[in-house]
């Protein structure tokens, strides 16, 4: 997977943080923080008309991130990372 590219804040859209990464499949993964919504959005665009989105509170986003890291660590410990 590509490293995320961070983009500047766009206050006209309410974004205070935004990053994108292109996955090996060609899908676009987006992580965005919206100030007014106090939420973190994770989006996946897989093709024309195919997009998926999840919204998290800051606390939920941290918990999801921690679980993703724990899963990656488990794979590393089993020689599959």
MMTF fields as JSON, N, C-alpha, C and O atoms, coordinates in Angstrom:
{
  "mmtfVersion": "1.0.0",
  "mmtfProducer": "UNKNOWN",
  "numBonds": 323,
  "numAtoms": 324,
  "numGroups": 81,
  "numChains": 1,
  "numModels": 1,
  "chainsPerModel": [1],
  "groupsPerChain": [81],
  "chainIdList": ["A"],
  "bondAtomList": [4, 2, 8, 6, 12, 10, 16, 14, 20, 18, 24, 22, 28, 26, 32, 30, 36, 34, 40, 38, 44, 42, 48, 46, 52, 50, 56, 54, 60, 58, 64, 62, 68, 66, 72, 70, 76, 74, 80, 78, 84, 82, 88, 86, 92, 90, 96, 94, 100, 98, 104, 102, 108, 106, 112, 110, 116, 114, 120, 118, 124, 122, 128, 126, 132, 130, 136, 134, 140, 138, 144, 142, 148, 146, 152, 150, 156, 154, 160, 158, 164, 162, 168, 166, 172, 170, 176, 174, 180, 178, 184, 182, 188, 186, 192, 190, 196, 194, 200, 198, 204, 202, 208, 206, 212, 210, 216, 214, 220, 218, 224, 222, 228, 226, 232, 230, 236, 234, 240, 238, 244, 242, 248, 246, 252, 250, 256, 254, 260, 258, 264, 262, 268, 266, 272, 270, 276, 274, 280, 278, 284, 282, 288, 286, 292, 290, 296, 294, 300, 298, 304, 302, 308, 306, 312, 310, 316, 314, 320, 318],
  "bondOrderList": [1, 1, 1, 1, 1, 1, 1, 1, 1, 1, 1, 1, 1, 1, 1, 1, 1, 1, 1, 1, 1, 1, 1, 1, 1, 1, 1, 1, 1, 1, 1, 1, 1, 1, 1, 1, 1, 1, 1, 1, 1, 1, 1, 1, 1, 1, 1, 1, 1, 1, 1, 1, 1, 1, 1, 1, 1, 1, 1, 1, 1, 1, 1, 1, 1, 1, 1, 1, 1, 1, 1, 1, 1, 1, 1, 1, 1, 1, 1, 1],
  "groupList": [{"groupName": "UNK", "atomNameList": ["N", "CA", "C", "O"], "elementList": ["N", "C", "C", "O"], "formalChargeList": [0, 0, 0, 0], "bondAtomList": [1, 0, 2, 1, 3, 2], "bondOrderList": [1, 1, 2], "singleLetterCode": "X", "chemCompType": "L-PEPTIDE LINKING"}],
  "groupTypeList": [0, 0, 0, 0, 0, 0, 0, 0, 0, 0, 0, 0, 0, 0, 0, 0, 0, 0, 0, 0, 0, 0, 0, 0, 0, 0, 0, 0, 0, 0, 0, 0, 0, 0, 0, 0, 0, 0, 0, 0, 0, 0, 0, 0, 0, 0, 0, 0, 0, 0, 0, 0, 0, 0, 0, 0, 0, 0, 0, 0, 0, 0, 0, 0, 0, 0, 0, 0, 0, 0, 0, 0, 0, 0, 0, 0, 0, 0, 0, 0, 0],
  "groupIdList": [1, 2, 3, 4, 5, 6, 7, 8, 9, 10, 11, 12, 13, 14, 15, 16, 17, 18, 19, 20, 21, 22, 23, 24, 25, 26, 27, 28, 29, 30, 31, 32, 33, 34, 35, 36, 37, 38, 39, 40, 41, 42, 43, 44, 45, 46, 47, 48, 49, 50, 51, 52, 53, 54, 55, 56, 57, 58, 59, 60, 61, 62, 63, 64, 65, 66, 67, 68, 69, 70, 71, 72, 73, 74, 75, 76, 77, 78, 79, 80, 81],
  "secStructList": [7, 7, 7, 7, 3, 3, 3, 7, 7, 5, 6, 6, 6, 6, 3, 3, 3, 3, 3, 3, 3, 3, 7, 6, 6, 1, 7, 3, 3, 3, 3, 3, 3, 3, 6, 6, 6, 6, 3, 3, 3, 3, 3, 3, 3, 3, 3, 6, 6, 3, 3, 3, 3, 3, 3, 3, 7, 2, 2, 2, 2, 2, 2, 2, 2, 2, 2, 2, 2, 2, 2, 2, 2, 2, 2, 2, 2, 6, 6, 7, 7],
  "xCoordList": [0.846, 0.0, 0.885, 1.953, 0.436, 1.156, 1.088, 0.179, 2.055, 2.02, 0.93, 0.708, 0.261, -0.77, -0.152, 0.959, -0.88, -0.511, -1.429, -2.652, -0.839, -1.65, -1.919, -1.041, -3.152, -3.579, -3.906, -4.24, -3.813, -4.099, -5.556, -6.43, -5.792, -7.159, -7.943, -7.385, -9.223, -10.109, -11.31, -12.308, -11.196, -12.252, -13.565, -14.625, -13.52, -14.775, -15.586, -16.809, -14.911, -15.59, -15.686, -16.255, -15.133, -15.156, -14.08, -14.082, -13.159, -12.096, -10.937, -10.436, -10.518, -9.335, -8.139, -7.006, -8.374, -7.304, -7.849, -9.011, -6.98, -7.421, -6.201, -5.185, -6.306, -5.212, -5.789, -6.891, -5.026, -5.46, -4.318, -3.142, -4.695, -3.72, -4.357, -5.545, -3.559, -4.027, -3.594, -2.408, -4.566, -4.296, -3.777, -3.956, -3.137, -2.647, -3.739, -3.449, -4.974, -6.095, -6.479, -7.251, -5.936, -6.294, -7.364, -7.654, -7.955, -8.967, -8.313, -7.127, -9.096, -8.619, -9.169, -10.38, -8.277, -8.656, -8.479, -7.435, -9.494, -9.452, -9.735, -10.619, -8.992, -9.248, -9.387, -8.501, -10.51, -10.809, -11.37, -12.202, -10.915, -11.466, -12.272, -11.79, -13.509, -14.401, -14.609, -15.083, -14.259, -14.344, -15.78, -16.085, -16.657, -18.028, -18.796, -19.671, -18.482, -19.157, -18.492, -19.04, -17.302, -16.485, -16.369, -16.526, -16.088, -16.018, -14.86, -14.335, -14.481, -13.459, -14.158, -14.871, -13.953, -14.594, -13.53, -12.466, -13.84, -12.976, -13.75, -14.844, -13.187, -13.873, -13.042, -11.812, -13.723, -13.069, -13.797, -14.994, -13.08, -13.652, -13.02, -11.815, -13.862, -13.338, -13.556, -12.964, -14.38, -14.644, -15.736, -16.229, -16.109, -17.155, -18.454, -18.949, -18.992, -20.247, -20.129, -21.144, -18.92, -18.717, -17.888, -16.665, -18.571, -17.891, -18.511, -19.717, -17.677, -18.106, -17.554, -16.449, -18.328, -17.882, -18.295, -19.349, -17.449, -17.745, -17.399, -16.44, -18.178, -17.945, -17.712, -18.392, -16.744, -16.376, -16.243, -15.897, -16.518, -16.159, -14.64, -14.027, -14.021, -12.574, -12.17, -11.16, -12.941, -12.643, -12.752, -11.892, -13.792, -13.963, -12.839, -12.34, -12.439, -11.362, -10.061, -9.328, -9.775, -8.567, -8.645, -7.65, -9.823, -9.995, -9.821, -9.175, -10.388, -10.233, -8.759, -8.241, -8.09, -6.668, -5.843, -4.943, -6.146, -5.412, -5.619, -4.673, -6.832, -7.099, -6.402, -5.911, -6.353, -5.632, -4.145, -3.539, -3.563, -2.154, -1.947, -0.963, -2.855, -2.739, -2.792, -2.046, -3.653, -3.737, -2.461, -1.962, -1.934, -0.68, 0.466, 1.302, 0.509, 1.54, 1.425, 2.439, 0.196, -0.012, 0.521, 1.137, 0.288, 0.829, 2.351, 2.988, 2.934, 4.394, 4.97, 6.008, 4.301, 4.778, 4.699, 5.413, 3.849, 3.697, 4.387, 4.145, 5.253, 6.038, 5.247, 5.642, 4.124, 3.29, 3.075, 2.203, 3.836, 3.64, 4.323, 4.234],
  "yCoordList": [-1.179, 0.0, 1.234, 1.252, 2.233, 3.501, 4.182, 3.947, 5.011, 5.855, 6.896, 7.361, 7.252, 8.281, 9.61, 9.946, 10.351, 11.715, 12.648, 12.574, 13.518, 14.468, 15.699, 16.213, 16.151, 17.333, 18.432, 18.145, 19.654, 20.774, 20.818, 20.232, 21.512, 21.708, 22.506, 23.341, 22.24, 22.979, 23.426, 22.713, 24.621, 25.103, 25.327, 25.304, 25.543, 25.721, 24.428, 24.462, 23.289, 21.997, 21.502, 20.441, 22.264, 21.868, 20.854, 20.321, 20.581, 19.604, 20.265, 21.306, 19.649, 20.159, 19.233, 19.618, 18.033, 17.102, 16.175, 15.772, 15.844, 14.979, 14.272, 14.904, 12.958, 12.175, 11.109, 10.606, 10.774, 9.749, 8.769, 9.107, 7.553, 6.535, 5.69, 5.37, 5.334, 4.432, 3.019, 2.751, 2.123, 0.736, -0.028, 0.428, -1.183, -1.968, -2.309, -2.476, -2.412, -2.714, -1.525, -1.665, -0.35, 0.873, 1.674, 2.804, 1.107, 1.818, 2.975, 2.926, 4.006, 5.178, 5.134, 5.049, 5.192, 5.22, 6.644, 7.258, 7.172, 8.548, 8.563, 7.853, 9.366, 9.619, 11.129, 11.89, 11.552, 12.979, 13.311, 12.576, 14.415, 14.928, 16.179, 17.109, 16.177, 17.322, 18.015, 17.4, 19.29, 20.042, 20.209, 19.914, 20.673, 20.973, 19.715, 19.767, 18.598, 17.338, 16.604, 15.641, 17.069, 16.403, 14.917, 14.065, 14.629, 13.237, 12.953, 13.839, 11.693, 11.189, 10.275, 9.349, 10.536, 9.743, 8.939, 9.452, 7.674, 6.795, 6.4, 5.843, 6.686, 6.401, 5.514, 5.567, 4.698, 3.827, 3.973, 3.701, 4.398, 4.547, 3.461, 3.471, 2.518, 1.366, 1.466, 0.701, 2.377, 2.54, 3.561, 4.166, 3.75, 4.713, 4.273, 3.173, 5.13, 4.834, 3.841, 3.419, 3.458, 2.516, 3.175, 3.273, 3.621, 4.281, 3.812, 3.578, 3.685, 3.24, 4.224, 4.741, 4.48, 5.437, 4.984, 4.375, 5.291, 5.048, 6.316, 7.013, 6.604, 7.789, 7.353, 6.466, 7.991, 7.653, 8.919, 9.981, 8.799, 9.864, 9.806, 8.809, 10.847, 10.774, 9.561, 8.917, 9.253, 8.106, 6.792, 5.921, 6.65, 5.438, 5.292, 4.189, 6.399, 6.354, 5.875, 5.087, 6.348, 5.896, 4.406, 3.69, 3.94, 2.517, 1.655, 0.608, 2.084, 1.347, 1.317, 0.27, 2.456, 2.52, 1.584, 0.902, 1.549, 0.67, -0.797, -1.582, -1.175, -2.564, -2.925, -4.044, -1.993, -2.245, -2.471, -3.375, -1.66, -1.827, -3.155, -3.847, -3.522, -4.797, -5.976, -6.941, -5.906, -6.974, -7.036, -8.125, -5.885, -5.853, -6.419, -7.159, -6.076, -6.609, -8.126, -8.824, -8.64, -10.09, -10.79, -11.851, -10.207, -10.785, -10.766, -11.739, -9.663, -9.562, -10.637, -11.227, -10.887, -11.881, -13.298, -14.192, -13.496, -14.813, -14.883, -15.799, -13.898, -13.907, -13.685, -14.151, -12.973, -12.757, -11.285, -10.946, -10.412, -8.984, -8.448, -7.253],
  "zCoordList": [0.0, 0.0, 0.0, 0.612, -0.677, -0.712, 0.644, 1.44, 0.874, 2.059, 1.851, 0.733, 2.918, 2.827, 2.424, 2.835, 1.624, 1.268, 2.038, 1.913, 2.827, 3.592, 2.746, 2.053, 2.825, 2.087, 3.092, 4.241, 2.675, 3.558, 3.984, 3.345, 5.057, 5.53, 4.495, 3.783, 4.425, 3.516, 4.329, 4.438, 4.899, 5.784, 5.057, 5.683, 3.747, 3.006, 3.003, 2.861, 3.159, 3.245, 4.685, 4.942, 5.62, 7.019, 7.384, 8.494, 6.46, 6.713, 7.437, 7.013, 8.531, 9.223, 9.016, 9.305, 8.526, 8.165, 7.088, 7.122, 6.125, 5.025, 4.457, 4.169, 4.298, 3.73, 2.813, 3.034, 1.781, 0.833, 0.575, 0.712, 0.2, -0.204, -1.295, -1.236, -2.285, -3.326, -2.957, -2.765, -2.86, -2.503, -3.719, -4.848, -3.51, -4.646, -5.663, -6.847, -5.216, -6.113, -6.985, -7.934, -6.658, -7.361, -6.646, -7.038, -5.601, -4.82, -4.064, -3.736, -3.796, -3.069, -1.65, -1.449, -0.669, 0.739, 1.239, 1.016, 1.914, 2.418, 3.913, 4.393, 4.634, 6.049, 6.21, 5.822, 6.785, 6.877, 8.255, 8.785, 8.829, 10.08, 9.769, 9.123, 10.243, 10.049, 11.385, 12.341, 11.455, 12.698, 13.172, 14.327, 12.31, 12.729, 13.116, 13.98, 12.491, 12.804, 13.959, 14.494, 14.339, 15.365, 15.057, 15.932, 13.78, 13.38, 12.452, 11.777, 12.44, 11.536, 10.544, 10.933, 9.277, 8.229, 7.495, 7.148, 7.268, 6.495, 5.253, 5.345, 4.099, 2.847, 1.945, 1.963, 1.156, 0.189, -1.131, -1.224, -2.14, -3.478, -4.343, -4.595, -4.797, -5.531, -7.03, -7.792, -7.458, -8.881, -9.093, -8.141, -10.334, -10.658, -9.986, -10.233, -9.145, -8.462, -7.326, -6.771, -6.97, -5.876, -4.786, -4.886, -3.75, -2.646, -1.338, -1.248, -0.35, 0.968, 1.988, 1.828, 3.037, 4.042, 5.431, 5.619, 6.394, 7.804, 8.568, 8.236, 9.583, 10.406, 11.849, 12.365, 12.482, 13.85, 14.685, 14.168, 15.969, 16.899, 17.056, 16.674, 17.606, 17.826, 18.675, 18.392, 19.697, 20.562, 19.781, 19.91, 18.985, 18.18, 17.16, 16.938, 16.541, 15.544, 16.183, 15.586, 17.393, 18.087, 18.407, 18.29, 18.81, 19.125, 17.875, 17.931, 16.755, 15.492, 15.092, 14.705, 15.182, 14.823, 15.706, 15.216, 16.997, 17.914, 17.549, 17.603, 17.18, 16.793, 15.489, 15.339, 14.547, 13.297, 13.57, 12.995, 14.438, 14.788, 15.509, 15.247, 16.412, 17.125, 16.154, 16.313, 15.166, 14.162, 13.324, 13.037, 12.932, 12.17, 13.005, 12.488, 14.29, 15.181, 15.303, 15.325, 15.384, 15.477, 14.232, 14.332, 13.067, 11.833, 11.836, 11.432, 12.289, 12.361, 13.282, 12.98, 14.397, 15.357, 14.792, 15.248, 13.821, 13.206, 11.847, 11.062, 11.579, 10.354, 9.086, 8.018, 9.19, 8.015, 7.714, 6.914, 8.324, 8.122, 6.9, 6.617]
}
